[in-house]
């Protein structure tokens, strides 16, 4: 084909569509790779190595009455055990699967204080959700609405293992299985 001959429109469109298709596929693979979380990445996450912010959770009680308020600073000053903080919501399907696993974990590991905090949820919905699942550890709600924003992460449910100094030593998001829960403990040394 010489330079003075017109380009056939079909060939031009086919080449353009092929280029666009390949670009979309490559972007898709890139996004999938970024979202992939190999098991070896534990304990990863943007909070690892940072001091946890002051955490305040208004606890639920069985009879529906107002519960106590749990704060990280009071816990570390008194009880002193590391804390496995679970951020959940009543509308989160993976949360419903993870909470029974966390209950079993809490029973196997009394040396760790497990705490569930509903975030970005209606209190009545979160309270009913927690009562239905009946976890073996205390749960409550972030009444201030600031907890999820201060615990930097990307998904729900989210777990943050906080050592006795208040430092986040492990983070896991998206629904941990038993193996991942046990791997989190490796971060405590």
N, C-alpha and C positions, 0 to 999 in steps of 0.2 A: 504494500500500500504506500503510495507516494504522499508527500506532504500536502499536495494540492487536491487530493481526493477527500471528500467528506467522510467523517467517521460515521459508521453505521450506528444509529440510535440504540438498537437492541444490545450491541456489544458494550456500549458505554453504560447503559443501565445495568446490565448483568454484572459488570465489573464493580460498579458502585454498590450494588446490593450485596455482592460477595464481601466487599471490604467492610461494610456496615455490619453484616452478620458476624464476621470474624472479630470485629471490635467488641460487639456485644458478648460473644462467647468468652473472649479473653477477660473482659471486665467481670463477668459472672464467675469465672474461675478464680480471679483475684479476690473477690468478695468472699467466696466460699472458703478460700484458704485463710483469709483473715479471721473468719468466724470459727474455723476449726480449732478445737482445743485439745491438743494431745494430752494424754494422761500425765506425761512427764512434766507438764508445765506447772503442776502443783508445787508449792503454793504461789500462784501468780495473781496478778491484779494490781490495779493502780494504787490501792491502799496499803499494800504490803510494804513494811518498813516505816510506815508513818504512825504517829500517835493517833489513837482513836479520839474523835471529838467526845465531849461530854454526851453521854447517851442517857436519855430519860424516857422511860416507858411506863405508862399508866397500866398497871396489871389488871387483868380480868380475874374475877372470882366466880366460883361455881354458882352462887345464888343470884348473880346478876347485880349485886350491890357494888358500890364503888370499891375498887381495890387499892392496894398500896402503890406507891410510886417507886420504881426501881431506877437507880442511877449508877452509872459505871464507877464514878468516884467513890460512892459509898460502898459499893461491892468490893472494889480493890482495897479500900482502907479496912474493911471488916473481914469478909470471907476470904478474899485474896486469891481465889482460884482463877485460872484462865477462863475466859468466857467464849462460848461459841454462839454468836449472835445470828439469828435467822430472821431475815426480812421476808415477810410473806404478805399476801393479800387474798381475800376471799374469792376474788375473780380469777385467780391464777391457778390453772389446772396443774402445772408441775408442782406447785406448793402443796396441793392436796396429796400428791404422791410422796413428796419428800418428808412431810411432817411425821408420818408413822415411822419412817427410817430414823429420823432424829430422836423420836421417843425411845426406840430400841438402843440407839447410840448413847443417849443420856443415862439409861439404866446400866449399860455396860461400862460407862466411864464416869463414875461419880466424882472423879478428880477434876472434871470439867463442868463448869456451870453453863447449862444451855438455856438460852432465853429467846423466845419468839416475839417479834415486834411486827404488828400489822402496819403497813405503810400505804399511803395513797388509797385509802379504803374508808368506807363508812363504818363507824364504830359498831353499830348494831349488826351489820353483816359480818364484820370481823369477829365479833363476840360469838355469834351463832356458829360460824365456821370453826372457831377454836373449840367451842363446846361440843360440836358434833365429832370432831377428830380426837378430842380429849388427850392432848399430848401429856407426857409424863413430866414435863418441865413447864415453868411459868410462861405465860403469854400475855400480851397486852397490846396497846396501840400507841403509836407515836402521835400523841395529841397535838403536838406543835406543828407537825407536817414538815419538819426540817431534817429528820433523821435520814431519809433516803437520799436527800441532796448532799448531806455531809459525808455519807459513806459512799464514796465515788465508785460507781460500777455501771454496768450496762444492762443487766437482766434480772429477772425474778424467777424463782426465789434466789436470794443471795445469802451466802454464809461468810462471816468474818470471824476468824479466830484471833482473839485478843489475849496476849500474854499477861502475866501478873504485873508488868510494868505499864500496861496500857497501850502497848505497841501492837498493831495489826501484823500478825506473822503469817497469816494465810487467808486466802480469799477464793471462793468458788461460787460460780453463778450458773443457774439454769437447771437445778435439780440434781443434787448429789446422791449417788448410790452408796451402798455400804462401803465399797472399796475406797471411794473418794473421801468419805467421812474419816475412815481410818488413816488415809494418807495425810489428811490435814494435821493429824496429831504429830506427824514427823516434823512439822515446823516448830514444835515446842522443844525439840532436841532431846 
